[in-house]
């Protein structure tokens, strides 16, 4: 093994047992997941077989603590890099798969951090023994876009021993694949978690059993240019009962713990995976075409290599901050990593396209799908606002490291 800068032998930052797991996931990704990606994208369906393989291999519970039968990956367990590297590997095969996986993994991290002992036992057992998949849904756009008549939002009504939920969530990733969803709900009325600062001290995390017949999926809304297999449909709740024992943590706990900051660099791990896939295709194409002697091609390939090295180093740095308990530093460093890696990944894909030409965008080349998926996924957060947040932190100004304006 060489280090990320090509300087010869280097210490693997992932421990031996975890490296064995990641190597096994990489084999699944290369031989099973990547070949399925195009079909999932064309049909815009949830990558169910991929998740079945992750469960069969013992990887679906990666973020579950070891004492509950999982692998103990993630910032809550101070073993962050293996989780992010696993996500990068899945994203290299299929960015949509990685996004569904992120939602599942992040939900399990939240349960580990905020749920009670009996809740953990029950929900982690479902993942470890039965392969149950999770998602986390916040999206409630505040106004319809041009040409859109529907509106989104949820209303929560207290009832005996719980609440009833009415309304809808948009961008509900894994809507047709997950068995459970953590719903981020403002009890005061419609509005996603990032839309109202007034909700910060009241926001509830509610675990919703998606087998409830009062929960329905509207698939007519989700017809995007990319990330199609995330099946991020509109989900509607028709007076859905959520028992009080499905409340995760206390009101406002999600914001008080700044938990979104643990997930921002996790998105960047997916960006890196997309860049790795494009880079791999580009190198194979260029060598087959005998273009290695072209100095312009050499410059682009050099830039691709430096971009990928830089992205890896950023993720390792931020993961190290989480694992060392340097939480305040980790929070803003995660936004920096998100911003840098987004641009590095996007630039790498465009270097591949420029070096290889138009044929790289013709199927069965994966670059066409990677370009669509990455372009769409990078809009998950507002890069301008991410950069402004970083600047506010540097200047000592008040800032919210958790959510950025849509």
VENGIKA-V180876 format. One line per field, one symbol per residue. ss: DSSP state (@ for helix, = for strand, . for the rest). psi: psi as a letter, one per 20 degrees, with the letter a starting at -180 (. if undefined). burial: I if it has 24 or more other C-alpha atoms within 12 Angstrom, else O. A space follows every 10 residues. Layout:
# VENGIKA-V180876
ss=???
psi=???
burial=???
This chain:
# VENGIKA-V180876
ss=.=......=. .....@@@@@ @@@@@@@@@@ @@@@@@@@@@ @@@....@@@ @@@@@@.... .....@@@.. ...=@@@.=@ @@@@@@@@@@ @@@.@@@@@@ @@@@@@@@@@ @@@@..@@@@ @@@@@@@@@@ ...====... .......... ..=======. .========= ==.......= =====..... ......@@@. ...======. ....====.. .......@@@ ..======== ===@@@=... ..@@@@...@ @@@@@@@@@@ @@@@@@@@@@ @@@@@@@@.. ....@@@@@@ @@@@@@@@@@ @@@@@@@@@@ @@@...@@@@ @@@@@@@@@@ @@@@@@@@@@ @@@@@@.@@@ @.....@@@@ @@@@@@@@@@ ..@@@@@@@@ @@@@@..... ......
psi=prrijkjaqq ppiprgghhg ghhghhgggg hggghigggg ggilqpmghg hghhghikih kgipqhijja ikqrhhjlmg ghghhggggh hhhohgghgg ggggghghgg ghhhrrghgg gghhhhgghi kpqrrpphom piqqrpjphq qqqqpppprp kbqqpqbqpr lnpkhjhqhq popopoiiaq prhihohhig iipqopppoi ipiipqpojh hnmrhrkhii lmrppqpmlp poqhijpoaq pihghhilhh hihghhghhg gggggggggg ggggghhhik jhiohhgggg hggggggggg gghgghgghh gghijmgghh ghhhhggggg hghggghggh ggghhhahhi jpqjpihggg gggggghijh rohghghhgg hgghijqpqo igqqp.
burial=OOOOOOOOOO OOIIOOOIOO IIOIIIOIIO OIIIOIIIOI IIOIIIIIII IOOIIOIIII IIIIIOOIII IIIIIIIIII IIIIIIIIII IIIIIIIIII IIIIIIIIII IIIIIOOOII OOIIIIIIOO IIIIIIIIII IOOOOOOOOO IIIIIIIOOO OOIIIIIIII IIIIIIIIII IIIIIIIOII IIIIIIOOII OIIIIIIIII OOOOIIIOIO OIOOOIIIII IIIIIIIOII IIOOIIIIII OIIIIOIIII IIIIIIIIII IIIIIIIIII IIIOIIOOOO OOOOOOIIOI IOIIIIIIII IIIIIIIIII IIIOOOIOII IIIIIIIIII IIIIIIIIII IIIIIIOOOI IOOOIIIIII IIIIIIIIII IOIOIIIIII OOOOOOOOOI IIIIIO
